[in-house]
């Protein structure tokens, strides 16, 4: 049996018949396609989407943000469902590069379908074509190769038969997933071919729960059973596996404390007696203390970024060993670890069974429980400092007010600026999806687009986006899409008239916040040190269609949150925060190189501190 379709029509017909299944639960894999049309895809994929209204098309405003929206959707869906994204050639395609890198770095699936130059080459060079004097077999879409987990170009219709199954293999792989790019020359998209009808039959991709090697499991249990001060590092893979309940049973029975990465926060509840909160350069002081002393580190679904390891300085015990539970062999071997390559949920269950009646020493368990209570008391104090009554209020007060207002299963989203560090320390996570923070790529501009994707994935939950002025100015376009689609969420727009995070970092390396404030250039000094720029972000948000509510203190913010919950469309709560007052760090380091020579005394001093911190780095 044959079915005559264009390449674009065949692509959509294939995608809408792909399903995933894990633990007996089956669901369609693709929720639809985000896209912006141009001459590179309008006659191909655009026409195919028009013919297939059951594969819903969503009109976006920015190609980068459409990928962010797709990533947030897949993240909330634990990578079991995803979106496709289509663009024209040239700038439409390259605008997706940041989103592609974000997806691959965070191990989140998204299918990218950028249009491409003519495969026939007859009208070359076409509008927006990158030419090369040494080859004609190149386009800007080749830029996607290093940021894609799978990359292909369809130069002939029959190649699609072999490419599409590979696309799905990578997208649905727990260990290999990320951005997948299928580059589609604009002429080939419109070419017809007699495809085998079997290509378009329903296919269910089983998501396996791989188990680790049994001998390595026994060896890991041996290491852990001899440990005096073990610690667990829970990463994002814990949540994607749906392993939170298994981790709770493991930690509750053994008494091993659990620290969380940015992606793993919410793996356990904040008030569990074994929870020590955020671990790493922006972690709690107790998590850092426990990590400093740990003799066995059990990494679960973490890739050990430099923020998690405090640039490889946080695990100070000279005899420390690592046991890594990870679906990815690449990540499982990091830090010269004993690698338990497998699904987090089933591996934790089997490891707990293998450990038998092992428990940490009672004093250690009691000490950790005391830390949990002490840190919660400190968070309460930080949230209440100043009571948020004098504007501009502290960012921590905003975080605390939102944290207290939200229901247990609501979703908070953030990605960049100074907020991630404060959130990692302070946020009281109450559900595996309650804390949604993109920090693998730390992308300014992820937040609002992600709010749209998260709400599309979980319409039954309230979604709250914390976005700084810097991130807002970079990418606020999908407010319009949310209005168009009737997808309502709430944005807390924090304005401190500058880049607070990088400003603080600039101070730490002796550069005195150079270039980080939103100010006029002064004629006399030639520097950006004049008056604050008169940009009205609230009016801007209103012009995009959002309901805008201004808040000035904790009380008005709480009232604004209550009002936003009653609105019928996306709401922006505008609040000015203090540029300099953020939550302090707790004796952990993050390596940013400092100039070895400088005429500035502050840089000279910072370099001496840098040299001292370098001495604490470990090689595993």
N, C-alpha and C positions, 0 to 999 in steps of 0.2 A: 504494500500500500504506500502510495506517495501523496504528498500534499504540497501543492505549488504555492509558495509564499515568497515575499521578499525577505532578505536577510533580517531587516528590522522587524518585520511581522513574525518571522520565525523565532527571533530572540524573545519577544514578548510572549508568544504562545508557549515557549518553553518555560520561561520564568514563572508564569502564573500557575503552572502545574507542579511546582516543586514544594515539598513538604518536609518538615523535620519531625522526629519522634525521639523522645527521651523518657525513660521510666514509664512507657506505655501511653504517654500523652502526645497526641499528634496535632500539628498546627500548620497552616500555610506558612511557607518561609518568607515570601515577599509580601510586604504590606502595600506595595505600590511603587511609584517612581516620582522622584523630585526632578524638576528640570527647568531649564531656560533654553528657549529655541533660538537658533540662528541658522545661517545658510548651511552649516555643517551637519545639522540633524533634523531640521524642520520637515524635509521631504521624506526622510527615512524613519527614524524613531518617532518623530512627531506624528507622522501619518499612521504609524503602527499603533501608537497609544490611542489615537482618535478612534481607530477601528476596534479597540479592545477596552471599552469603558469599565469592564469588570476588573481591569488592572489599573487602579486609580492613579491618575496624574495629578500632581500638586505643583502649582506655580510658585516659584520662589523668586527672591529678589537679588540674591548673591550666590555665586557658585560655591564659594568656600563655605558659606553658612548652611547651604543645603546638605553638605556632607556632615557638618556638625550636628544638624538635626537628625540625620540618619544614624549617626554614631550614638547619640543620646537615646534614640529609640531602641537600638540594638542592645545597649548597655542595660536599660531597664528590663528588657526582655531576656536577660541572661544569655544573649548571643544566639537565641533559638529562632529569632525572626529578624529580618533586616529590610533595608530599602535599596533600590537602585537609584542612581543619579545620572542624568544625561545632560550634556552641554554641547554647544557648537565647537568648532575648531578654534585654535588660537587662544585669545585671552580667556574665553569661556572655559577652555580645558585647563589652562595653567592656573586659573583661579582656584581650581580644586586641589592643587598640590598640597597646600597646608592642611586641608582636611584629610587628604590621603595619608600624610605623615602622621597626623594625630591618631587616625584609626589604626595604622600598623603598629605604632609605638605602644598604644594601649591594648593591642590584641583584640580589636573590635571589628566585626565584619561589615563591609559596605561594598556594593558593586558600583563601579564607575564606568560609564559608557560615554566617553568623549568622542565627538566627531573627529574626523581626520581628513587629511588632504586626499586628492583623487588617487586611487590605486592605479588607474590607467595612465596617469601623468599627462593626459592630453592637454588640459587647459593650464598646466603649471607654468609659472607660479600663480596659484590662486590667492585670493584675498586672505591675508593673515598667515600665509605659509612661510615657515622658516627655511631658507635655502642654504645649501652647503655646496662648496666648490669641490668637495672630495667624495660626496656620495649623494644619490637621490633617494636613498632608502632611510630617510630620517625625517622626523617632525618633532614639534614641541612635545608630543605625547610620549616621546622617549624619556622625557624628564620624570615620568611616573615610575620608571623601572626600579630605582633604588628605594622608593617609598611604597611599593606594592609587594604583597606576598605572592601574587601571580600576575603576570602581564602577558598580553597577547595582542596581535593585530590581525584582523580578518581581511585578507586581501582577495580571497575567493569565497563564494558562498558555501561550498562544501566544507571549508575549514571550520565552519560553525558547528558542524556535527560533532567534531572532536574537541572543540574549545569549550563549549558550554558545560559538559560534564566535569571538566577540569575546574572550571569556575566554581561549580557547586562543591566539588571535593574540598577545595581550599576554604571557601566561605564557611562550610559547616564543620571544618576540622577544629576541635577544641585546642589543638596544639599549634596549628599553622595559620589560623585565621587572622585577618587584617583587611587592608584595602586590596581589592581585586580590580584590575583595570583591563577592560576589553576595548581596545582601540578600534574604532569603526570608520574606515574611509567613507566619505559622504556619498560617493557613487555606489560603492558596494552595498551600502544600506538599502538602496533601492533596487538592486538586482534580484531577479526572481530565480528560484531553483526548485527542483522537485525533491523536497526533503522526505526522508522516511517518516511515515506517520507515527511510528513508535517513539520518535524523538519527543513528541508532544503528549505522551501518555503520563498520567500521574506517577510521580516518583517520590518515595519517602526515604529521606536520608536519616538513618539511625545514628543518633549521637551516643557513642559508646561510653561506658564508664570503665576505662582501662584500669587494670590492677597492677601494682608493682611486683617486681621479682620477689618471690617468697624468701629467698635466702637474704636478700638485702633488707627485707622487712624485719627478719629476726635479728639481724645485726643492728639495725636502728633501735629496736626494742632493747637490745643489750646496752647500747650507749645511753639511752634515756634512763634505763633502770638504775644506772650507776651515777646519774647526774644529781648533784646537790642543789644547783640553782639553775634549772632549765628555764627557757623562755620561748614562747611561740610568737612568731611574726606572721600575722594574718594579712595576706594580700588580696588583690581583687579576684584572683582565681578561686578563693574560698567562696565568694558570693556567686560567681558565674556557675560554679558547680552545684550551687544550692546546698552547700555544706555547713551552713550556720548551725543547724540543730546538732549535727554530728560533732562540730567543734565544741559546742556547749557541753555535750555529754562528755567529751574527751577532757576538757579543762575542768569541769566540775568534779569528775571522778579522780583525776590525777592531781589536781591542784596547781597545775602548771600555769603561770600567768600568761595572759594574752595581750600583746601590743599590736597596734594596727597601723598599716600604711595608709596613705591617702585613699587608694583604691579599695583597701580592705576595711576601712572604718565602717562599722555597722555589722561586721561579721559576728560580733557578740554585742550584747546590750551593755550600755555604759555603766549600769549599776550592778552588773554581775561581780561578785566578790573577787574573781580572778582577773578582771579587766583592768589593765593599767593604762589604757587609752592610746593616743597617738604616740608612735615610736619613731625616733629619728631626729634629724636636725631641728624640726619644729615640734618635737614631741613634748609630753609632760615630763616634769622633773623626775617623777617616780619611774616612768618607763625608761628614761635614760639611765637612771641609777641601776635598775634591774639589768638592763642590757650591758652596762659596764662590767657587771659581775658574772654574767651568764657563763656557765661551763658547757652547756649544750643549747644551740639555737635551732629551733624547729621552724623552718620557713615553709609556709603553706600558700601556694599560689602567688608568690612574690617574685619580682625580678630584681630585687635588691638595688633599687636606684640609689644615687648618691644622697638623696634626702633621707632615705630609710636607714642607710648605714652611716650617716653623718660623714660622708666622704671617706668611708672605711676607717672611722676612728671610734665608733661607738662600742664595738665589742672588744673590750680591753683585756679580758682574761687571757693570759698567755697560753692556756691549755684549751681554749674554746674549740668546740667541734660543731659542725653544721650538718643537720639532717634536713634535706629539702624535699617536700612533697610538691610535685608540679607535673601537670600534664605535658609540659614542654621539656624535652630532654635537655635542650639548650639552657633553660633556666634551672633545671634540677641540679646541674653540675656546678653552678656558681659557688664561689668561696670554697672550692675544693671539698664540696659536700659529699656526704653519702646520699646518692640520688635515689629517691623513691619516685620513679617516673610513673605517674598514674593520676586518675581522677581524685580530687581532694576528698570528696564525700566517702567513697568506698575505701580509700587508703586510710583515712582517719578511723573508720570503723574497724578495719582489719588490724591496724596498729594498736588500737585500744584493746582489742581481744588478745593480741599477742603479748601485750604488757601485763596482762593478768591483773593482780591486785596492787600494782605499783602506785604509790602516792608520794608526793613530795613530803619532806619533813613538816610536821605540824607547825613549827615555829615559822618556817618559810611561808606556809599557806596563810598563817595569821598575819604575818608582816605584809603580805600582798593585799589581803583584805583591808588592813588598816590604811594602806596606801590608796586604795580605791575610795575609801570614805574621806580621807584627808584631801585628795584631789577634788572630789566633788564639792567639799566645803570651800576649797579655794576658788573653784569655778563660780560658785554662788557669790563669793566676795567680789570677784572680778566683774561679773555681770552687774553687780549693784554699785560699783564704785562711781561716785558722783551722782548716782540715781538717774543719770541722763536728763538732768533738769536744766543744764546751762548749755545752749548751743554755741559752737558746733559740738555735738556729743561724741563720745568715743565709739569707735567701731565695735568694740566688745559689748557695749550696751545695746547696739542694734542687733548684734548676733544673739545676745541673751534674750532680748525681747521677742525675737522671731522664734528662737528655740523653745521658749516657754509657751508661745501661742500655738504652735503647730500641733496637730494630732500625730499619734505615734506612726502612722503609715504614710504621712505626707512626705514629699520629696523636696529637699533643699539642694540647689545647684550652684556651683561656683567653679572657677578655673584659674584665675590669675589675680595678680596684685598682692596686696598685703593680707587680704582676707583668708587665703588658704592656710597660712601659718597660724592665724588666730583660730580658725575653724578646726584645724587638726588637733589643737590642744583643748579647745573649749566645748566643742559640740557634743551634746548628749544624744548619741545615736540610739534610736528606739526600734529600728527595723533595718533589715539588710539593704533596703532601697532608700532609706531616709537621708543618707549622706551621699550625694552624687557630686564628686569633685574630680574634674579632669586635670591631673597633674603630671601625667606622663610626658605631655608636650607643653603643658602650662600655657595654653593658647588664649591670649587676649581676644575676645570676640566670640568665644565658644558659648558663653553663658545664655544669651537670649535665644539663639538658635536651638540650643540644647533644651531650654524650657519648652519650646514647641514640640520637640521630639519626645521628651519625657511624658508630656501630657497626652500626646497621641498614643503612646505606649500604655499609659495607665490613666485613662480618663476618669476613673473612679477616685483618684487621689488628687489632693491639692498639690500644686507645684509652685515653689517659691524660688526665684532666681535672685542671688546676690551679685550685683554687677557694679563695678567701680566706674568712675567717669572715663578712665582710659579705655576700658573694654567696651563701654557703651559707644564711645566715639568711633571705635574701630569697626563695630558691626552691630547695628541695631535694626537692620532691615526686616528681619522676620517678625517683628511686631505686626507689620502689614499682613504677612501671610497668616498669622494667628487670627487677625480680624476677619480676613477673607474666609478662613475655614471654620470660624466659630470655635476655635480651640483657646480656651481661656486659662491664663495663669497669671501669677503676680510677680512683678519685678521690683526689687528693692534697689533703687539707683542711688548709690552712695557717692557723693561729690565732695572731694577734698582739694579740688583744683590742682591736681598734680599726680605724678606717678609715685605713690607713697612707698610701694615695695622697693622699687629700684632706687628711690631716693634714700631710703634707709640703708640699702646695700652700698650705695655710693658713699654715705657717711662712714660706713664700716671700713671701707678701703681708703679713706682719707680724701675723697673727691668732693665732699661737702655739698652733696645733692646737685651737682652741676647738671644742667639741662633737664631737670625733672619737674620743674614747676610750670604751670600754665600762666605765664606772665608776658606782658609787652616787653619788647626790646628797648632798653634805655639808650638814648643817643650818646650820653657822656661815657658810659662804661662799655657800650657795645654788647652788653650781656642781657640775657632774658631775666631781668631782675626788676622790671617795672611793676605797674599795677596788674591785678588779676584780670584776665581776659573776660569780657562781658558776654559769655556764652550762656544761654538759657536752655539748659538740658530739659527742664520740665516742659517748656513750650515745644521743644523739638519732639518729645515723646507724644505730646498731645496732637501734634500735626500729623503723626503717623497713624492716629486712630485710637490710641490708648486712652483709657480713663486715667487721669493724673491726680494724685492726692499728695499734698505736701505735709511733711512731718518735721518737727523741730526738736522733739525730746521723746523720752520713753513713753510717756502717756499718750501723746498725739500719734506716735508710731503704732501703739497698740490699737488705738481707735481706727487708724488707717487700715491696719490689717483686717480688722473686723469688717470694715466697709468694703474692702477689696473682695472679700469672700462672698459678698452679696451682688457683686457686679456681674453683668452678662458678657463682658469682653475683657480682654487683657488689661490689667491695671498696673501702672507705674507709681510706686511710692517714692517720691523724691525727698532725700534727707541729706543735709550737709553734715559731714563728719570731720573730726580733727585730723589734720594731716600728719601730725607727729606722734600722737598717742596710740600706739599699738601694744599688744601683749608682749612682754619681754620673753627672751629665750632662756633656756635652762641648761646651761653648761654642755651644749652640743655645738658642733662646728659644721659649716658647709664651705667647701673649698671654692673660693673665687680668687684667681691669681691677682697679686698686687704688684704694681710696678717696682722693679728692683732698684731703680734709681729715680730720684725726683728732687726738684727744688722745694717741694712742699713739705713742711714739717709733719703735717697730718698724714701724708702718704708714707713718709719715712717711718713714722711710728706704727702705721698699719702694717708695713712690711715686716717689721720686727715681730709683731704679733702673729703674722702669717707664718713666719719661720718656726715659731714655737708650736703652733698648731700642727704643722706638717710633721713634727716629730711623733705625733700620736697616731699617725696613719699606720695601718697594718697591711701586710701582704698575706693573702690566704692561698 
